[in-house]
Amino acid sequence: MEFFNRESEKEEILNILKTEPQLINFIYGPINSGKTTL
């Protein structure tokens, strides 16, 4: 899936996934907004 104008958000998500877990993180948004694809 291609995202437009979301470079900082993509980088933030990748940094969360690369680090040792410390907190629970949720990805939320409207229906059909691409959450599952992420």
C-alpha positions in Angstrom: 0.0 0.0 0.0 1.4 3.4 -0.9 1.0 6.3 1.5 1.3 10.0 0.5 2.8 12.7 2.7 3.2 10.3 5.6 7.0 10.0 5.8 7.3 11.1 9.5 4.4 8.8 10.5 6.0 5.8 8.7 9.3 6.6 10.4 7.7 6.8 13.8 6.0 3.4 13.3 9.2 1.8 12.1 11.1 3.2 15.1 8.5 1.8 17.5 8.7 -1.7 15.9 12.6 -1.6 16.0 13.0 -0.8 19.7 12.5 -3.0 22.7 8.9 -2.9 23.8 8.2 -0.7 26.8 4.6 0.4 26.2 1.5 -0.9 24.5 1.0 0.9 21.2 -2.3 1.0 19.3 -2.9 1.9 15.7 -6.5 3.2 15.3 -8.5 5.1 12.7 -11.6 5.0 10.6 -12.8 1.9 8.9 -10.9 1.1 5.6 -8.1 3.5 6.5 -5.3 0.9 6.0 -4.7 -0.2 9.6 -4.6 -3.9 8.7 -2.2 -3.3 5.9 0.2 -1.6 8.2 
